[in-house]
Amino acid sequence: MFRPALVLLLLPLAAQADGLSAGAYAMDVTPKKFPVSVNGGFSDVQAAAAHDPLHARCLVLDDGQTKLAIAVVDSCMIPRELVADAKARAKKLTGIPADRILISATHTHYAPTVAGVFQSEPDADYVRYLAEKVAAGIAAAHDRRAPARIGFGRARDETNVFIRRWKREHAFIPADPFGNTTDRVQMNPGHQAKGLVESAAVPDPEICLVSVQTRAGKPLALLANYSLHYVGGNPALSADYFGAFADRVKQLVAAGETDFVGIMSNGTSGDVNNINFAGAAIKAGPGERIKVVADSVAKKAAEACAAIEYRSDVTLAAATTELALGVRKPTTADLDRARKILNEQKGKPSLTGSAAVYARESTLLAKYPDTVPVTIQALRIGDIGIAAIPCEVFAEIGLQIKKTSPLKNTFTIELANGYNGYLPTPAQHALGGYETWRARSSYLEVGASDKILPAVAEVLGKVK
Ligand SMILES: [Zn+2]
């Protein structure tokens, strides 16, 4: 009589004793239809071909009780509607619920527009195609699950991260697009430009590594995280250094392993690029810097991988919370000024000058609701914590999360599960500069980070 009950009770234990299984897959998401709009600048770019392929790099982990999926997509930013569609499709294919799936954009500036920003508008066909492909990539990773072991590593690369916002003598800082001269910092001021004082913060040079192998030690996937906006220099379409890193790290840690998937997720790089404005400009041909940066970061990652200790008895967890954050909307006076500027360019096929581009952004932001939902997620893989924020997060916020996390090894993936623009701290807002200028690329309330940080602490606490 007791026997059947006993068997039932033992089933979950047996599954757990089996330990971790994992699968990875790099799904090609390069569009089939050209030309295609490319966002990332004030003006739209139309790409006629792909310089190198775009991917959704997917990793599925399963501890026998809980499954997690991570998809890092070669895109500039992915709006929450597209994320929701991709997650719903992935759930249908794998059974993994939306809150256990993390979908992020690498922030390559050479991918098809899927979020309308400045003068680029998405192509509805590609938006649907990308959702389907991301879901199919997660399903393919899910199908490939095999007994696995996992470990965490960290390295540093100080040579490729610099704060791009510089404090500068006031006389040298141009007026902002709203006609104000209140900015105290300037983004990308130019090499050794006159009046430079100091960069406005410190970057995070850490490379975090989640390495996944078969039980026998064959490399399956490496999820890396580095806080660098992007590099640039390739013609669109391109996966920028994110794709180049994936290729290079594969050569270094998994040569000959055709199924291995290298993944570079974006950390907290809202104010970080790879240009040292304190020094002279580095001369480089098209695409050269991408290769140099990818090689440097991949070599440091590979060195750290050699020291990683693996285990298969890890448990997984996920938690999500939703905030309603205020939108910095234009005032009536702002809108009057904006309409006047736009009237001067009436009939032109595209707007010229940042004043007009931001004037249009003001009219579009006026239609936004007063608050927007912002999804904050945490994943736990053993003693590794991953915080996911749908913004271009300033480096100091990521450093704060690492310092205060209740988990031993924590990093943040930005531009995850939606797109809510830049996330400066209130103190950085006070300094002004591009990342704070009100537009669809920067619209959350000034105090947003003071609400997001406790929300991150809450979800990290939950998964712990
Ligand atoms: Zn950006």
Residues whose N, C-alpha, C, O or C-beta is under 5 A from the ligand:
A	BS01	ZN	E392
